[in-house]
Amino acid sequence: MTKSTSTRAPSGLGPRGRRLWRQVLRDFEPNLSEIELLTEAARTVDRCEVLETALRDQPLTTAGSRGQTVAHPLLAELRSERTLLSRLLSQLAIPHADNEHTWDGLTASERSRRAARIRWDRRGGT
């Protein structure tokens, strides 16, 4: 996929979502289904930011319905969003730049092909 209007960041993304979008598209050329996953991941990053901001000045516990001490409800929401983000990023299967996989000096297209091969290998392809 070449850089086109289909790879513009979706409207309404916050700074963290746009940063994730740019970082992924800088190194890879995702296909249509990966664009959808990336869109949801970028939105999820932004929701995590909103929840983290809302929790910043709040106590981590609150009184439950019977007066018992319970975790702040936003903690569960933040945990849920982080779990979703982890799953979305895992589905994108963007490889980490580690000793096994060197990305320096490759074009975006070459990096995309290599990333696709790694994803295929992880899924048991031949």
N, C-alpha and C positions, 0 to 999 in steps of 0.2 A: 504494500500500500504506500502510495506517495503522500507527502504532506498536501492536504487539500482542505476544503471547508469541512469535510467530515471529521477532521482531526482537530478542529478548533475546540477549545475548552467550552463545555456547556455553560450557558448563562447561569448566573446565580452562585457560582462557586466562590468560596471564601479564599483567603490567602493560602492556607494549607492545602486545600483541594486543588487550587491552580498550580501550586508548587509540585504536588505529586503528579499532576497531569503533564506538566512540562518536563519533569525528570524522566518519566516513562517514555514520552514521545521523543525526547532528545536521543535516547539510545535504541529505541525499538520502533518498528512499524507494525503496530497491532492490526489484526484483521477485525472484521465487523463485530464478532462476538466478544473479542478482547476489548474493543472500544466500549461496549456496553458494561463489561466488568469494571473497566477503568473508571467509567462515569460513576458507577455506584460506589466504587472505592473512594473516589474523590469526594463525593457527597458524604460518605460515612466519616471520612477524616474531618470534614467540617462539622458534622454533628458531634464528634468527639470533642472538638475544640469548644463548641458551645456548652457542652455538659461540663467540661473541665473548668471553664470560666464560671459557670453557675455554682460549681462546688467550691471554688477557690476560697470564699469567705464563709462557708457553711461548716458547721460541725459535722463530723463523720457519722454521728449517731443522732437519733431523735427519739421521741416518745412514740411508742406504738399505740394501737387502739385500746389497750388495757393498761397503758402507762409504763409498759416495759421498754427497756432500751433496745432499739433496733437500728440497723444500718440505715443511713440516709437513702431514701428511694432512688435518688439520682445515681448513686453508686452502682446499683444493679443495672440501670440504663446504660451507664458508661461501660460497664463490663460487657454488656450485650453488644453494644456498638463496636467495641474493640474485638470481640469474638467474630463479629460479622466482617470487620475489616481484615482480620487475619485470614478468614476463609476466602474472601474476595481476592486478596493478594496472592494467596496460595493457588487459587484457580488461574490467575494470570500467569503463574509459574515463571516469573521473571527471575532468571538465575542471578545469584550473587557473584560479584567479581571476586573470585578467590583464586587460590593457586591452580586449581584445575582448569579454570576458564578465564582466559585473558581476552579482554574486550578492547584494549588499547590498539589503535591503529586500524580498526575495522570500520567500514562504512556502516551506516544505519541498516542498510539492507543485509549486509553480512552478519551483523549482530542479530537481526531478526531471524535470519535463517538458522543461525547457531542456537538461539533461544528456542525456536520451534523444534529443532532436533532434540534438545535437552528435554523439553516437555514431552515429546513423543517417547523418548527413552524412559522417562519416569513412569509413563503410562503402560509400559510393557510393549511398545512397538518394536518392530525389527528393522 
